[in-house]
Amino acid sequence: MYRPAARLAEIEPFHVVELLTRARQLEAEGRDIIHMEVGEPDFPTPDPIAEAAIDAIRQGHTRYTETLGLPALREAISRFYGERYGVDVPAGRIAVTNGASGALNLAFACLAESGSQWLLADPGYPCNRHILRTFSGRPQNIPVGPESNFQPTPDQVRQYWQPETAGLLVASPANPTGTLLSLDDTRALANVCREKNGHFLVDEIYHGLTYPEGDAPTDTPPDVPSACAAGDDIWIINSFSKYFQMTGWRLGWMVIPEAYVRDVEKLAQNLTLCPSTPAQYGALAAFLPETIAILESRRLEFRHRRDFLAPALERIGFRIIARPEGAFYLYCDCSALTDDSFTLARRLLEETGVAATPGVDFGFNAPEKHIRFAYTTNIERLAEAADRLGRYFNRQGQSGAIGA
Ligand SMILES: Cc1ncc(COP(=O)(O)O)c(C=O)c1O
């Protein structure tokens, strides 16, 4: 008997996975594929983190920890907020989780009533709407575009808020656009949520990987405030995956409004018991000055790649419509080159060996016009990709096939 829960009908796969499967097939046939579809850093986890985890395993730290994480790690994260952002976030409000994914699951398990509606930016990170559905909430997309730097505005939040709306989730830097919310914008959004008596969640998973306009390329972290500074009633989602380059370790954290800490703890006791123990011991080394020095040099490298790739794509005919001040993505308008970005992504893979993610993976807001390139590969490979794409569109132009 096959009878999955009805909610499964609403859970969609990641379309890019289909592309990735095809990319792997082509690689198995000997083709050279340039991966620009992947949403994870290409750098290995910094050595001090890896060494700390290996030592911990050797010393026998392989059993469950406290449900909300090692007290020393919660303290280290709390100190990080003080040192980097100048905000006081008590360790008692920090839950260490299984990645930002674990944090989002716990947050919605804690907050989403059956049928409650949640406002999400479109385009946005697709798993959000599926996590919500898993907990019987309802996603309500807010279409966002270049006029608001692909972030929802307070007016839009008011406009889309319904009696059944329970809250708003934003991301800064955002996926797929890499755009930031200023602290003033965050405060304004928080105020609308307060007015409406709703929850406000900010996903800061790409925090640290920021290259704000006007900021000189140096290896000291730029001054990009955390939404923590906008109020202690805001739920902050974060992770060791991206800035700390620990995607496979499955470790993240969440800053929880005080009143909900015990609720999240009860849920985590039942849903996950605790985050990975070796990963937590590794993460204790994530905030050491020697680790931060490695991460900052890599941040500069990401910035360098962005500054190389954006004009290279524009020369080919892609339009960079979002201000990509963070993460490692360029979200492009490709409507001058095609009216179907999904087909384009497939053709680019087959004919040029360049893999990118079509807009359809990020929502319903003109996905056919957009495509996301991740600069998670080195500059030589990015140059090669730009070269291949340039030649492809030249051939298309000569044969009059552009737009087909
Ligand atoms: C915006 C956003 N939030 C959350 C996640 C989940 O990340 P993780 O569970 O690896 O921390 C991702 C992953 O790509 C993401 O892009």
The ligand as an SDF file (V2000), in Angstrom:
LIG
                    3D

 16 16  0  0  0  0  0  0  0  0999 V2000
   18.5340   31.0620    2.0400 C   0  0  0  0  0  0  0  0  0  0  0  0
   18.9010   29.7100    2.5690 C   0  0  0  0  0  0  0  0  0  0  0  0
   18.4470   29.3380    3.7800 N   0  0  0  0  0  0  0  0  0  0  0  0
   18.7420   28.1330    4.2920 C   0  0  0  0  0  0  0  0  0  0  0  0
   19.5320   27.2130    3.5990 C   0  0  0  0  0  0  0  0  0  0  0  0
   19.8300   25.8890    4.2400 C   0  0  0  0  0  0  0  0  0  0  0  0
   21.1810   25.7440    4.5210 O   0  0  0  0  0  0  0  0  0  0  0  0
   21.8320   24.7670    5.6040 P   0  0  0  0  0  0  0  0  0  0  0  0
   20.7720   23.8440    6.0730 O   0  0  0  0  0  0  0  0  0  0  0  0
   22.9560   24.0620    4.8820 O   0  0  0  0  0  0  0  0  0  0  0  0
   22.3670   25.6120    6.7170 O   0  0  0  0  0  0  0  0  0  0  0  0
   20.0370   27.5730    2.3330 C   0  0  0  0  0  0  0  0  0  0  0  0
   20.8650   26.6310    1.5480 C   0  0  0  0  0  0  0  0  0  0  0  0
   21.2540   26.8600    0.4360 O   0  0  0  0  0  0  0  0  0  0  0  0
   19.7130   28.8530    1.8070 C   0  0  0  0  0  0  0  0  0  0  0  0
   20.1490   29.2540    0.5940 O   0  0  0  0  0  0  0  0  0  0  0  0
  1  2  1  0
  2  3  1  0
  2 15  2  0
  3  4  2  0
  4  5  1  0
  5  6  1  0
  5 12  2  0
  6  7  1  0
  7  8  1  0
  8  9  2  0
  8 10  1  0
  8 11  1  0
 12 13  1  0
 12 15  1  0
 13 14  2  0
 15 16  1  0
M  END
$$$$
